[in-house]
Amino acid sequence: MLNIGKLDLRFQLYSAATSENSFGQVVDTMSGGVYLYARRVYKKYDTVMDGGSLHGKSDLELIVRFNDSIKLASKLRGPIFSNDAATSIYYIVNGIEELGRREGMKLSVTRLIQQKDN
C-alpha cells in the first residue's frame, strides 16, 4: 500500500456539458460529479485578497487516490483554505502523474478565473 499521506480536503470533479436554452442558443454548463479527497501541496502561490476577490496565480499539486474519471483539462472545485465552509474556487488539471500501481495520482492544477455559481 502506497502511503500518500492524509487526504483532508474535499474537491468535486466537474464535467462540461452543452445544452440549448429556450431561444435555441448553446449554453455551456458544468455539472458536478464525484467527490475526491486530496492533500494540497503548494507549488507557486502568488495571490492577494483584495475587495473580497482573490487575484493572482496559484499553481498547486493535489495528491488523490487513483480515479479513472480524472483526465487532463478536467475541472475541480475545492476550498481556498483548509475547510469546506470556505469559499470554493475552480481549478483545471494541467498534468497527471500516477503514483504506485493505480494507487494514487499527483495532479498539477491551476486556479481558474473566478466563476459565479449557478
N, C-alpha and C positions, 0 to 999 in steps of 0.2 A: 504494500500500500504506500502510495506516494504521500509524503507529508507536505501539504500545500498551505498549512497554517490555518489560522482562524478566519473563517468566512463570515463576516459580521455585517456587511452592507447588502441591502436588498435592491436589486436592479430588475427592471422589467424589459424584456425583449419586445420590440415593436416591429411590425411589418407594414410596409407601404401598400396602399391599395388605391385604386381609382374608381370613381363612381360618377354618375351623371345626376345633376340637380334637376329641379323642375323646369328649368329653362333649356335643358339639353347641353349645358356646359360640363366639361370634365372637371371634376374636383378631386384633388389629391388628399387622401386622409391616411392617418396612421392608426392601426388597431393594436391594442395591447395583447401580448401573448404570455409566454411562460415567465415565471419569476426565477431569477438567479441570485444566489448568494455569493458575494465576492469579497476579496481583500484588495484594498486600493494601495497602489504604490505610485507616489508622485514622481514623474519624470521631469516635467517642466511646468511650473505653475506660476504664471505671471498675470495675476488678475487683481482688480481693485473693485471694491464695492462702493458704488457712487450713486447716490439718489435712488437707492433701492434696487439698482440693477448691477449685475456682475459684468464687468468689462475686462477684456484682455483675452489671453490664450491659456488654456490648460491642457496639457498632454498627460495622460495617466496610463498606467498599466493595471489591469484588473486580473487577478488570479481567480478562476472559477473552476468548478467541476466540469468535466467534458460534457458537451452538449452538441449534437449534430445540427441543431437548428440555427446555430450561430454561424454566420457567413461574413465575408468581407462586405463592407458598406451596410451592415445591419445597424439598426439604431437601438440604443439602450436608454432607458430613463432611470435616473437614480438621484439620490440626495447630494446636495453640495457638500454638506457637512456629514457628521457621523451618525445621524439618526433619521428615521423615516418621517419625523414631524417637520424636518427642514424642507425648504423649497426644493423641488425636483427640477433637474435640467436634463437635456438630451445630449447624448454622446453618440459619435459614429465610430464604428470599428474600422481601423486602418490596417491592422495586422493581427495575425493569429499564429501562435506558436504552441504546438502540442507538448504537454509535459507528461512524461512517462508513456505508458501504452494505453492511450484513451482514458487516462485518469483525471487529467486537468488540462487547462488551457490558460495561456498568458495572452490577454487581449491588449493591444495598443489602441487606445481610444483618444479622441479629441472632442472637446466640448463644442456643440453646435451653437449657432447664433440663437439667442433666446427666442423660444416659440411660446405662443399662447396656447393654453389648454382649451379644448372644446367643451 
